[in-house]
């Protein structure tokens, strides 16, 4: 699953710089997570870093975006390949 940021977000700005994939950005009112870029930190860390630093615990798993560890790892590998392209 990808993660999502819910309405409890206080816009504290700590999650965005922690995302190794650049999946977190400011939305119209609160931060948001691009599920196409979110790998739950698979390939980078053992646990999602945004969840670790969030002071209000507003970053649950997105039940509408289910992915296995294998799918998340494949997404990580695709994103890494794209990042290396000129």
N, CA, C and O atoms as CSV, one atom per row, in Angstrom:
chain,resi,resn,atom,element,x,y,z
A,1,UNK,N,N,0.832,-1.183,0.000
A,1,UNK,CA,C,0.000,0.000,0.000
A,1,UNK,C,C,0.871,1.237,0.000
A,1,UNK,O,O,1.972,1.235,0.552
A,2,UNK,N,N,0.389,2.266,-0.603
A,2,UNK,CA,C,1.019,3.562,-0.450
A,2,UNK,C,C,0.493,4.165,0.844
A,2,UNK,O,O,-0.452,3.653,1.443
A,3,UNK,N,N,1.104,5.234,1.257
A,3,UNK,CA,C,0.654,5.947,2.440
A,3,UNK,C,C,-0.185,7.141,2.013
A,3,UNK,O,O,-0.171,7.536,0.847
A,4,UNK,N,N,-0.912,7.712,2.959
A,4,UNK,CA,C,-1.644,8.947,2.679
A,4,UNK,C,C,-1.589,9.820,3.916
A,4,UNK,O,O,-1.372,9.336,5.027
A,5,UNK,N,N,-1.785,11.101,3.713
A,5,UNK,CA,C,-1.800,12.050,4.816
A,5,UNK,C,C,-3.244,12.471,5.010
A,5,UNK,O,O,-3.894,12.933,4.072
A,6,UNK,N,N,-3.749,12.310,6.232
A,6,UNK,CA,C,-5.156,12.628,6.477
A,6,UNK,C,C,-5.332,14.052,7.031
A,6,UNK,O,O,-4.366,14.804,7.160
A,7,UNK,N,N,-6.565,14.397,7.350
A,7,UNK,CA,C,-6.923,15.747,7.771
A,7,UNK,C,C,-6.357,16.159,9.119
A,7,UNK,O,O,-6.484,17.320,9.509
A,8,UNK,N,N,-5.741,15.243,9.833
A,8,UNK,CA,C,-5.117,15.611,11.102
A,8,UNK,C,C,-3.767,16.302,10.904
A,8,UNK,O,O,-3.149,16.751,11.869
A,9,UNK,N,N,-3.318,16.383,9.669
A,9,UNK,CA,C,-2.037,17.017,9.341
A,9,UNK,C,C,-2.039,18.463,9.841
A,9,UNK,O,O,-3.003,19.202,9.643
A,10,UNK,N,N,-0.943,18.849,10.492
A,10,UNK,CA,C,-0.808,20.221,11.008
A,10,UNK,C,C,0.196,21.036,10.181
A,10,UNK,O,O,0.606,22.120,10.596
A,11,UNK,N,N,0.589,20.516,9.019
A,11,UNK,CA,C,1.530,21.203,8.133
A,11,UNK,C,C,2.821,21.596,8.842
A,11,UNK,O,O,3.301,22.719,8.693
A,12,UNK,N,N,3.365,20.687,9.595
A,12,UNK,CA,C,4.573,20.973,10.368
A,12,UNK,C,C,5.842,20.908,9.515
A,12,UNK,O,O,6.908,21.323,9.969
A,13,UNK,N,N,5.743,20.403,8.310
A,13,UNK,CA,C,6.851,20.368,7.345
A,13,UNK,C,C,7.945,19.347,7.654
A,13,UNK,O,O,9.016,19.419,7.050
A,14,UNK,N,N,7.726,18.412,8.556
A,14,UNK,CA,C,8.805,17.465,8.857
A,14,UNK,C,C,8.805,16.245,7.943
A,14,UNK,O,O,9.849,15.613,7.780
A,15,UNK,N,N,7.681,15.898,7.348
A,15,UNK,CA,C,7.614,14.683,6.538
A,15,UNK,C,C,8.232,14.856,5.147
A,15,UNK,O,O,8.906,13.953,4.652
A,16,UNK,N,N,8.010,15.984,4.531
A,16,UNK,CA,C,8.447,16.177,3.142
A,16,UNK,C,C,9.941,15.914,2.932
A,16,UNK,O,O,10.290,15.163,2.021
A,17,UNK,N,N,10.833,16.494,3.730
A,17,UNK,CA,C,12.259,16.233,3.494
A,17,UNK,C,C,12.703,14.807,3.830
A,17,UNK,O,O,13.780,14.382,3.413
A,18,UNK,N,N,11.891,14.076,4.572
A,18,UNK,CA,C,12.253,12.701,4.941
A,18,UNK,C,C,11.968,11.691,3.844
A,18,UNK,O,O,12.504,10.583,3.879
A,19,UNK,N,N,11.138,12.042,2.873
A,19,UNK,CA,C,10.749,11.092,1.831
A,19,UNK,C,C,11.872,10.914,0.818
A,19,UNK,O,O,12.221,11.869,0.124
A,20,UNK,N,N,12.446,9.718,0.714
A,20,UNK,CA,C,13.548,9.498,-0.210
A,20,UNK,C,C,13.121,9.483,-1.682
A,20,UNK,O,O,13.965,9.566,-2.575
A,21,UNK,N,N,11.832,9.380,-1.930
A,21,UNK,CA,C,11.337,9.324,-3.309
A,21,UNK,C,C,10.722,10.632,-3.785
A,21,UNK,O,O,10.300,10.727,-4.938
A,22,UNK,N,N,10.663,11.625,-2.935
A,22,UNK,CA,C,10.033,12.886,-3.323
A,22,UNK,C,C,8.534,12.747,-3.537
A,22,UNK,O,O,7.952,13.471,-4.345
A,23,UNK,N,N,7.909,11.828,-2.824
A,23,UNK,CA,C,6.478,11.563,-3.014
A,23,UNK,C,C,5.584,12.529,-2.239
A,23,UNK,O,O,4.381,12.596,-2.494
A,24,UNK,N,N,6.152,13.269,-1.307
A,24,UNK,CA,C,5.353,14.162,-0.465
A,24,UNK,C,C,5.503,15.596,-0.947
A,24,UNK,O,O,6.614,16.080,-1.167
A,25,UNK,N,N,4.375,16.266,-1.108
A,25,UNK,CA,C,4.378,17.673,-1.509
A,25,UNK,C,C,3.196,18.386,-0.860
A,25,UNK,O,O,2.265,17.747,-0.370
A,26,UNK,N,N,3.247,19.704,-0.865
A,26,UNK,CA,C,2.156,20.483,-0.292
A,26,UNK,C,C,0.979,20.462,-1.246
A,26,UNK,O,O,1.123,20.757,-2.432
A,27,UNK,N,N,-0.182,20.112,-0.724
A,27,UNK,CA,C,-1.411,20.121,-1.504
A,27,UNK,C,C,-2.120,21.445,-1.297
A,27,UNK,O,O,-1.520,22.391,-0.786
A,28,UNK,N,N,-3.390,21.533,-1.685
A,28,UNK,CA,C,-4.130,22.778,-1.529
A,28,UNK,C,C,-4.238,23.247,-0.066
A,28,UNK,O,O,-4.212,24.447,0.210
A,29,UNK,N,N,-4.360,22.292,0.862
A,29,UNK,CA,C,-4.495,22.670,2.275
A,29,UNK,C,C,-3.507,21.955,3.189
A,29,UNK,O,O,-3.012,22.541,4.152
A,30,UNK,N,N,-3.219,20.691,2.888
A,30,UNK,CA,C,-2.289,19.905,3.695
A,30,UNK,C,C,-1.341,19.179,2.756
A,30,UNK,O,O,-1.528,19.174,1.539
A,31,UNK,N,N,-0.329,18.571,3.340
A,31,UNK,CA,C,0.590,17.776,2.535
A,31,UNK,C,C,-0.137,16.579,1.938
A,31,UNK,O,O,-1.149,16.121,2.469
A,32,UNK,N,N,0.389,16.086,0.836
A,32,UNK,CA,C,-0.188,14.923,0.171
A,32,UNK,C,C,0.935,14.004,-0.293
A,32,UNK,O,O,2.083,14.423,-0.438
A,33,UNK,N,N,0.579,12.748,-0.521
A,33,UNK,CA,C,1.547,11.743,-0.964
A,33,UNK,C,C,1.121,11.222,-2.320
A,33,UNK,O,O,-0.018,10.791,-2.498
A,34,UNK,N,N,2.040,11.262,-3.281
A,34,UNK,CA,C,1.793,10.715,-4.613
A,34,UNK,C,C,1.960,9.199,-4.535
A,34,UNK,O,O,3.078,8.723,-4.334
A,35,UNK,N,N,0.885,8.428,-4.686
A,35,UNK,CA,C,0.999,6.970,-4.553
A,35,UNK,C,C,1.853,6.328,-5.647
A,35,UNK,O,O,2.305,5.194,-5.491
A,36,UNK,N,N,2.075,7.039,-6.743
A,36,UNK,CA,C,2.926,6.510,-7.813
A,36,UNK,C,C,4.397,6.576,-7.440
A,36,UNK,O,O,5.221,5.877,-8.030
A,37,UNK,N,N,4.735,7.416,-6.457
A,37,UNK,CA,C,6.117,7.550,-6.008
A,37,UNK,C,C,6.365,6.942,-4.634
A,37,UNK,O,O,7.514,6.697,-4.267
A,38,UNK,N,N,5.309,6.696,-3.874
A,38,UNK,CA,C,5.464,6.174,-2.519
A,38,UNK,C,C,5.766,4.678,-2.546
A,38,UNK,O,O,5.003,3.888,-3.101
A,39,UNK,N,N,6.885,4.306,-1.939
A,39,UNK,CA,C,7.249,2.897,-1.816
A,39,UNK,C,C,7.238,2.451,-0.355
A,39,UNK,O,O,7.741,1.378,-0.022
A,40,UNK,N,N,6.659,3.285,0.515
A,40,UNK,CA,C,6.683,3.015,1.962
A,40,UNK,C,C,8.126,2.877,2.444
A,40,UNK,O,O,8.402,2.202,3.436
A,41,UNK,N,N,9.026,3.520,1.734
A,41,UNK,CA,C,10.467,3.511,1.995
A,41,UNK,C,C,11.123,2.154,1.717
A,41,UNK,O,O,12.293,1.961,2.050
A,42,UNK,N,N,10.388,1.209,1.111
A,42,UNK,CA,C,10.984,-0.066,0.714
A,42,UNK,C,C,12.142,0.240,-0.245
A,42,UNK,O,O,11.992,1.021,-1.185
A,43,UNK,N,N,13.278,-0.375,0.004
A,43,UNK,CA,C,14.472,-0.135,-0.795
A,43,UNK,C,C,15.388,0.903,-0.169
A,43,UNK,O,O,16.576,0.962,-0.483
A,44,UNK,N,N,14.834,1.720,0.717
A,44,UNK,CA,C,15.623,2.754,1.390
A,44,UNK,C,C,15.775,2.468,2.884
A,44,UNK,O,O,16.883,2.490,3.420
A,45,UNK,N,N,14.659,2.202,3.543
A,45,UNK,CA,C,14.631,2.034,5.004
A,45,UNK,C,C,13.717,0.866,5.372
A,45,UNK,O,O,12.951,0.374,4.542
A,46,UNK,N,N,13.809,0.440,6.610
A,46,UNK,CA,C,12.964,-0.651,7.100
A,46,UNK,C,C,11.543,-0.206,7.392
A,46,UNK,O,O,10.617,-1.016,7.346
A,47,UNK,N,N,11.359,1.078,7.692
A,47,UNK,CA,C,10.036,1.620,8.021
A,47,UNK,C,C,9.833,2.946,7.312
A,47,UNK,O,O,10.803,3.650,7.032
A,48,UNK,N,N,8.581,3.300,7.016
A,48,UNK,CA,C,8.309,4.585,6.375
A,48,UNK,C,C,8.802,5.749,7.247
A,48,UNK,O,O,8.377,5.902,8.392
A,49,UNK,N,N,9.686,6.548,6.697
A,49,UNK,CA,C,10.281,7.634,7.457
A,49,UNK,C,C,9.292,8.732,7.809
A,49,UNK,O,O,9.392,9.336,8.877
A,50,UNK,N,N,8.342,8.997,6.929
A,50,UNK,CA,C,7.353,10.045,7.221
A,50,UNK,C,C,6.532,9.678,8.450
A,50,UNK,O,O,6.226,10.536,9.278
A,51,UNK,N,N,6.181,8.408,8.564
A,51,UNK,CA,C,5.437,7.966,9.748
A,51,UNK,C,C,6.280,8.107,11.012
A,51,UNK,O,O,5.757,8.418,12.082
A,52,UNK,N,N,7.567,7.881,10.886
A,52,UNK,CA,C,8.456,7.944,12.046
A,52,UNK,C,C,8.584,9.354,12.603
A,52,UNK,O,O,8.699,9.529,13.816
A,53,UNK,N,N,8.566,10.371,11.731
A,53,UNK,CA,C,8.773,11.747,12.185
A,53,UNK,C,C,7.487,12.524,12.433
A,53,UNK,O,O,7.532,13.603,13.023
A,54,UNK,N,N,6.354,12.008,12.003
A,54,UNK,CA,C,5.086,12.734,12.128
A,54,UNK,C,C,4.683,12.873,13.604
A,54,UNK,O,O,4.500,11.867,14.290
A,55,UNK,N,N,4.544,14.114,14.095
A,55,UNK,CA,C,4.210,14.291,15.507
A,55,UNK,C,C,2.744,14.031,15.845
A,55,UNK,O,O,2.410,13.865,17.018
A,56,UNK,N,N,1.863,13.992,14.845
A,56,UNK,CA,C,0.439,13.780,15.124
A,56,UNK,C,C,-0.092,12.463,14.552
A,56,UNK,O,O,-1.295,12.204,14.591
A,57,UNK,N,N,0.800,11.646,14.031
A,57,UNK,CA,C,0.440,10.334,13.502
A,57,UNK,C,C,-0.715,10.403,12.506
A,57,UNK,O,O,-1.725,9.716,12.654
A,58,UNK,N,N,-0.547,11.241,11.497
A,58,UNK,CA,C,-1.607,11.436,10.504
A,58,UNK,C,C,-1.287,10.776,9.165
A,58,UNK,O,O,-1.855,11.155,8.141
A,59,UNK,N,N,-0.376,9.783,9.159
A,59,UNK,CA,C,0.027,9.158,7.900
A,59,UNK,C,C,-0.235,7.649,7.955
A,59,UNK,O,O,0.680,6.863,8.201
A,60,UNK,N,N,-1.478,7.256,7.728
A,60,UNK,CA,C,-1.801,5.822,7.712
A,60,UNK,C,C,-1.530,5.215,6.330
A,60,UNK,O,O,-1.197,5.921,5.379
A,61,UNK,N,N,-1.679,3.916,6.247
A,61,UNK,CA,C,-1.609,3.237,4.959
A,61,UNK,C,C,-2.886,3.543,4.189
A,61,UNK,O,O,-3.968,3.629,4.771
A,62,UNK,N,N,-2.755,3.703,2.893
A,62,UNK,CA,C,-3.889,4.021,2.028
A,62,UNK,C,C,-4.599,2.720,1.647
A,62,UNK,O,O,-4.047,1.930,0.882
A,63,UNK,N,N,-5.796,2.480,2.155
A,63,UNK,CA,C,-6.488,1.223,1.867
A,63,UNK,C,C,-6.926,1.098,0.407
A,63,UNK,O,O,-7.265,0.003,-0.042
A,64,UNK,N,N,-6.924,2.187,-0.327
A,64,UNK,CA,C,-7.319,2.153,-1.738
A,64,UNK,C,C,-6.137,1.903,-2.673
A,64,UNK,O,O,-6.318,1.800,-3.887
A,65,UNK,N,N,-4.934,1.807,-2.118
A,65,UNK,CA,C,-3.742,1.630,-2.947
A,65,UNK,C,C,-2.924,0.495,-2.367
A,65,UNK,O,O,-1.935,0.723,-1.670
A,66,UNK,N,N,-3.337,-0.727,-2.656
A,66,UNK,CA,C,-2.690,-1.910,-2.087
A,66,UNK,C,C,-1.562,-2.410,-2.985
A,66,UNK,O,O,-1.736,-2.585,-4.191
A,67,UNK,N,N,-0.404,-2.636,-2.369
A,67,UNK,CA,C,0.750,-3.174,-3.088
A,67,UNK,C,C,1.500,-4.124,-2.160
A,67,UNK,O,O,1.604,-3.890,-0.955
A,68,UNK,N,N,2.016,-5.187,-2.741
A,68,UNK,CA,C,2.819,-6.131,-1.973
A,68,UNK,C,C,4.238,-5.573,-1.823
A,68,UNK,O,O,4.610,-4.606,-2.488
A,69,UNK,N,N,5.013,-6.191,-0.948
A,69,UNK,CA,C,6.421,-5.792,-0.791
A,69,UNK,C,C,7.168,-5.936,-2.115
A,69,UNK,O,O,8.037,-5.123,-2.429
A,70,UNK,N,N,6.833,-6.961,-2.885
A,70,UNK,CA,C,7.479,-7.180,-4.175
A,70,UNK,C,C,7.135,-6.051,-5.148
A,70,UNK,O,O,7.999,-5.575,-5.884
A,71,UNK,N,N,5.880,-5.631,-5.148
A,71,UNK,CA,C,5.463,-4.522,-6.013
A,71,UNK,C,C,6.123,-3.212,-5.583
A,71,UNK,O,O,6.526,-2.410,-6.424
A,72,UNK,N,N,6.230,-3.001,-4.274
A,72,UNK,CA,C,6.888,-1.797,-3.772
A,72,UNK,C,C,8.366,-1.797,-4.143
A,72,UNK,O,O,8.916,-0.753,-4.496
A,73,UNK,N,N,9.009,-2.947,-4.067
A,73,UNK,CA,C,10.420,-3.044,-4.438
A,73,UNK,C,C,10.594,-2.794,-5.932
A,73,UNK,O,O,11.547,-2.128,-6.336
A,74,UNK,N,N,9.700,-3.312,-6.748
A,74,UNK,CA,C,9.761,-3.064,-8.190
A,74,UNK,C,C,9.562,-1.577,-8.489
A,74,UNK,O,O,10.229,-1.025,-9.365
A,75,UNK,N,N,8.654,-0.934,-7.771
A,75,UNK,CA,C,8.436,0.503,-7.952
A,75,UNK,C,C,9.696,1.274,-7.561
A,75,UNK,O,O,10.105,2.201,-8.260
A,76,UNK,N,N,10.307,0.886,-6.440
A,76,UNK,CA,C,11.561,1.497,-5.994
A,76,UNK,C,C,12.624,1.384,-7.091
A,76,UNK,O,O,13.312,2.359,-7.396
A,77,UNK,N,N,12.755,0.200,-7.678
A,77,UNK,CA,C,13.763,-0.018,-8.714
A,77,UNK,C,C,13.481,0.838,-9.952
A,77,UNK,O,O,14.411,1.376,-10.553
A,78,UNK,N,N,12.209,0.970,-10.339
A,78,UNK,CA,C,11.840,1.837,-11.467
A,78,UNK,C,C,12.182,3.292,-11.170
A,78,UNK,O,O,12.756,3.990,-12.007
A,79,UNK,N,N,11.826,3.740,-9.973
A,79,UNK,CA,C,12.118,5.127,-9.603
A,79,UNK,C,C,13.617,5.397,-9.573
A,79,UNK,O,O,14.064,6.467,-9.985
A,80,UNK,N,N,14.389,4.441,-9.091
A,80,UNK,CA,C,15.839,4.603,-9.068
A,80,UNK,C,C,16.417,4.675,-10.484
A,80,UNK,O,O,17.318,5.468,-10.758
A,81,UNK,N,N,15.885,3.837,-11.377
A,81,UNK,CA,C,16.336,3.855,-12.779
A,81,UNK,C,C,16.004,5.201,-13.433
A,81,UNK,O,O,16.824,5.758,-14.162
A,82,UNK,N,N,14.805,5.717,-13.170
A,82,UNK,CA,C,14.411,7.011,-13.724
A,82,UNK,C,C,15.278,8.131,-13.180
A,82,UNK,O,O,15.607,9.065,-13.911
A,83,UNK,N,N,15.651,8.058,-11.922
A,83,UNK,CA,C,16.485,9.093,-11.304
A,83,UNK,C,C,17.883,9.141,-11.908
A,83,UNK,O,O,18.538,10.183,-11.889
A,84,UNK,N,N,18.334,8.021,-12.440
A,84,UNK,CA,C,19.676,7.958,-13.028
A,84,UNK,C,C,19.704,8.396,-14.479
A,84,UNK,O,O,20.777,8.600,-15.047
A,85,UNK,N,N,18.545,8.541,-15.075
A,85,UNK,CA,C,18.482,8.938,-16.479
A,85,UNK,C,C,18.835,10.427,-16.609
A,85,UNK,O,O,18.452,11.236,-15.764
A,86,UNK,N,N,19.563,10.780,-17.669
A,86,UNK,CA,C,19.951,12.196,-17.867
A,86,UNK,C,C,18.786,13.091,-18.190
A,86,UNK,O,O,18.966,14.294,-18.380
